[in-house]
Amino acid sequence: MRHGLTLYLSIGFLLNVLWSQQTEPQQPRTLENQASGQVAGQASQDSSRSDTILKQSVPQLKIAQGQEADWKAGKSKYPPKPKHMWELGVGVGHYFISGDVDPRFPGYGFSLHLRRALHYAFSFRLEAFYGIGYGLEPQPYSSSLDNEQEVFKGYGTNSGGNAWYPAYRTQYFHGSIQGIVNIGNILFHKDRNVWNWYAFVGLGLDHNITKLDLRDRNGNVYTNLSNRVNFNVDDFNTRKGRSRIKDELAAIYDGEYETEAYKKKGIFRFGDDFNAHILFQGGVGVSRKINRRINIALEHQIGLTDNDYLDGITWRSNVDQTNENDVQHYTNLRLAINLGSFKNKKEPLYWLNPLDAVMQDIADLKKRPIFDPTDSDNDGVIDLLDQDDATPAGAPVDTRGLALDSDGDGIVDYQDAEPFSPPGVKVNEKGIAQVTPPGVNEGDVRNIIDKRLGIPPGTADGDAGKFLLSNVDWFLPMIHFNLDEYCVLEKYAPQLAGVAHVMNTHPGLKIIVHGHTDIRHSSAYNNVLSYQRASEAIEYLVNIYKIPRERLILNYGGEEHPLGGHKANHMINRRVEFRVAGPNDQDMPKPNGPKAGACHKSRLSKKAAPAGDAKETKSNQSGY
């Protein structure tokens, strides 16, 4: 092609600019805080040798899931494919058509793409493109225009041999999907590459609008062009001559491109006017990473379609009437941005070394210290960890390999005649404690016991017992009542017998008898009912078990202080509780209020119950 030199010079210039950039600095490794594990030893003239291990710091690893967790745990041979980013890019460059008419510089092209890696070597790219190309031919066309007189009216044999020098402007659009193979990341020297070389093929649809400069500003055809530009074959065969002819043609033509070019009949169309062709693409490129987010690329792509009318002309010349489809070229510079956050995604895979995880594992293995299980003194601690590898045989040692001193008296156990002497006690050279423990008599024992039980010093034995019993937190049962009744039920006779037994065996105790109700009545009514229940329980203990009335203190609380709340706990809250009274507890006065509750049964006999089991006589109805 006659324009090839200019294209190669522009590519060379851009490559020179890219190569002059500084090499991107190495990114930090994914495993942080790596420290080499090694053993450092230093000899001392006044003490035995002591080895100190500088431990290798363990990298902080996030909890992995799925295949990543299995790989890190050694359950899977292969690491998972990392999450990676999409690439969004724009391109601008030179667009021209290689066909029957010489391309005219400059032409313009603009592209937008979205790229996604499928794996490390292959990715796909969606591309949209718009370009404008120009052409001007330095040789005349005449008879070759005869077959398309609907466009070239006024030219050709039918118009007296009036010749035209083709001049066109093509607006071109395409959308395509491309498969890209890159080889720049198949490197084994670092985890990320800076340069990427790639090649691609693509398939899409295109549309073109080609217009020709066939008329002057007045709408008339151009005439006598060959004479006006002094066309001759000798000039046409030289580059300089062709350039002269083009310059003179450019001065004659008005540059309006007013006539729509001929369109091939019967091709694929959207509607009757919008022509579309299947597009095949191929290309190569080289990209340079600026940083992890941005890269630039120089690329050249070629487009092939079944369309010989991109330049408006179907034959090479009047003599050479071959029919070859026009070829498109787009040399462009691209700017691309990686989309997403680096917190949870990596760069696109075509920038990463696929063997990085393997290389990292190999490097980590090389950093590990060589394991030597030798234990010179046979104390159970290997020399790698032993801070004293010359302890005598059989001497007990700690995890560092140092001889134990269990009592901390400064004499190691294997030399200590008394390895467990009391702490802080002076010992002799054999480790034996030098302090005689003081004697202990019966009185000391009694004082120790009294102190533990909380009995004041100097309390006599009998009084001590009373003091102890008066401070015991006795467990006393409670009894429950039927709805709106205060009579004692027979089934609670065993609980009342237990209360009586405690009071009879401990004559100094006073008991609080505390009545309660559920919430199903007014507060005043419930206060009276709770008073009646406590009073009936006291009457039962006094009459059946002969408990002195003054030892029983009547309290009541109505619906206050429920157990477990009032809802669905009515039976539990209809109760009388018993507990040990304090020195300041006394009877509560009878509350004011309406008559409350009833006792719908014959009372049990108020005779004293037999000693031991305190059985009551039953009536036809249960309770007291």
Secondary structure, DSSP 8 states (H G I E B T S, - for coil): -TTHHHHHHHHHHHHHHHHTS--------SS-S----EEEEE--SSS--EEEEE-----------HHHHHHHTTS-SS-----B-EEEEEEEEEEEEESSS-EEEEEEEEEEEEEEESSSSEEEEEEEEEEEEEEE-SS-BSGGGGGGHHHHTT-BGGGTTB-B--EEEEEEEEEEEEEEEE-TT--SSSSB-SEEEEEEEEEEEEEEEEEE--B-TTS-B--SHHHHTT--HHHHTSHHHHHHHHHHHHHHS-----EE----TT--EETTTEE-EEEEEEEEEEEEESSSSEEEEEEEEEEEES-S-TTS--SSSSS-------EEEEEEEEEEEEES-TTT-BS-GGGB-TTHHHHHHHHHHHHS-------TT-SSS-TTT-S-TT--TT--B-TTS-B--TT-SSS-GGG-SSTT--TT--B-TT--B--------HHHHHHHHHHHHT--TT--HHHHHHHHHHT------EEE--TTB-S--GGGHHHHHHHHHHHHH-TT--EEEEE---SSS-HHHHHHHHHHHHHHHHHHHHHHH---GGGEEEEE-TT-S-SS-STT-HHHHSEEEEEE--TT-------------B--S-----S---TTT------SS---
